[in-house]
Amino acid sequence: MSKYSEQFKLSIIEQYLSGSVGYKQIADKHNLHHSTVRLWIKLHAAHGIGGLVKKFSHYS
């Protein structure tokens, strides 16, 4: 399980795309690092919702 849900990440991205606030303001409001917000926005722009899904594998 990832630390942040896809729904939370989408809400952060929507706040940024509304154009009223920047990376740092959103990050401060939600107690995140601004580079995390920027990464989510770039992943969403490049890959859509699939870019926000945690990808992991379990090895035996």
C-alpha positions in Angstrom: 0.0 0.0 0.0 1.3 3.4 -0.9 1.6 6.2 1.6 -0.8 8.5 -0.3 -3.9 7.3 -2.1 -4.6 7.9 -5.8 -7.6 10.1 -4.8 -5.4 12.3 -2.6 -2.8 12.7 -5.4 -5.6 13.6 -7.9 -6.9 16.2 -5.5 -3.5 17.8 -5.2 -3.1 17.8 -9.0 -6.5 19.4 -9.4 -5.6 22.2 -7.0 -2.5 22.9 -9.0 -4.3 22.8 -12.3 -6.9 25.3 -11.1 -4.1 27.8 -11.4 -4.7 29.6 -8.1 -1.7 28.2 -6.2 1.8 26.9 -6.9 3.8 23.8 -5.9 5.1 25.2 -2.7 1.8 26.6 -1.4 0.0 23.3 -2.0 2.9 21.4 -0.4 2.9 23.6 2.6 -0.9 23.3 3.0 -0.8 19.5 3.0 2.6 19.1 4.7 4.4 17.6 1.7 7.7 18.4 0.1 7.3 20.6 -3.0 9.3 18.2 -5.2 6.7 15.4 -4.4 3.9 17.6 -5.7 5.9 18.5 -8.8 6.6 14.8 -9.4 2.9 13.8 -9.2 2.0 16.6 -11.6 4.6 15.6 -14.1 3.7 11.9 -13.8 0.0 12.7 -14.4 0.8 14.9 -17.4 3.0 12.2 -19.0 1.0 9.1 -18.1 -2.4 10.1 -16.9 -3.9 8.4 -13.9 -1.8 5.4 -14.5 1.3 7.5 -13.6 0.0 7.8 -10.1 -0.4 4.1 -9.4 2.2 2.5 -7.2 4.1 -0.1 -9.1 5.8 -2.8 -7.1 6.7 -6.5 -7.3 7.1 -9.2 -4.8 10.0 -11.6 -5.2 10.3 -14.9 -3.5 
